Amino acid sequence: MARMLDRFAPLALLLFVLPLFAPLFVSDSYTLHFIWKILFWAALASAWNLAGGYAGQFSLGHAAFFGIGAYTSVLLYLKLGISPWLGMFVGGILAVGFALLIGALTLRLRGAFFALATIAFAEVLRIAVVNLRDLTGGAEGLSVPFAPGLANMMFSGRAGSVVLMAALLLVIALVTFAVERSRLGYALAALKEDEEAAEALGVDTIRAKLISIALSAFVSALGGTAYAFYILLIEPSTVLSIGMSVEMALMAIIGGMGTVLGPAIGAILIVPLSEYLRAEFAGTFQGLYLLVYGAILILMVMFMPNGLMSVVRDPRGTMRRLKRRRRPARGRNGDA
């Protein structure tokens, strides 16, 4: 274990600590926004990974927790003048309550059935937000007046927002690391491999699942607040969309589910690719990036089911496995 930590320490430092100091070396506004976007998606993918990667609860409704955090903090700020630094924790607590409700009703479900149930809950929440126009602004959403100040979680430049998002990503990474090395982490690993066997050995699988999805919901809601007070506009079609949930899952899957570093690696790959495709083909092939996402996901499932972290962990072994997959099977006489 100590050797493993030493081996990946430089990569962890690069992914989770150095971004805190990015504004010292980068001053261009667009570049800072690009860095913020990578950090944002890495944080969301890491939050999803706590439930989807470690507990095997493949949620496609995680945008619900993100949206609860965004709407709660914005409403408290606009209606009551409560600082988003406090509102983010209120949103996190509400997201945990919603997650425990979903968990109590659906955690007996598995695989595609659980994923479909999470989509249904997220859609119910989105429809409710759209129809509560007097409170939520309906389909038009809510806009936040720009009032720079640390108390308002708003900054005159993008550097402050980059540091904030980098700090959030670091916190989520530390939480994930602590969970992975804890008794809860071992319980999650056991139930992910074989839930019946884990229960037979005395693992309280329901409790472990509920804790994992509650942690995941809480940090996802914190991301919602950080997003809302950076973009200054929240709409149900964005913060509560299925597309956002899918992208969280996609980055964690591509990077490597059930690992601390995987979601960040996935974000580093997917975000630049998405930006390039949208910029180059927005006028001619709208939605092309979704097709590319699908193709990448299929290739990853076929050739690297453990994500890019499998290459980082064992590059030679990964290459050997890929060569074996490409080599046709032969019979005793050498016939294919």
Secondary structure by P-SEA (a helix, b strand, c coil): caaaaaaaaaaaaaccccccccccccccaaaaaaaaaaaaaaaaaaaaaacccccccccccaaaaaaaaaaaaaaaaaaccccaaaaaaaaaaaaaaaaaaaaaccccccaaaaaaaaaaaaaaaaaaaaaccccccccbbbbbcccccccccccccaaaaaaaaaaaaaaaaaaaaaaaacaaaaaaaaaaacaaaaaaaccaaaaaaaaaaaaaaaaaaaaaaaaaaaaccccccccccaaaaaaaaaaaaaacccccaaaaaaaaccaaaaaaaaaaccccccaaaaaaaaaaaaaaaaccccccccccccaaaaaaaaaaaacccccccccc
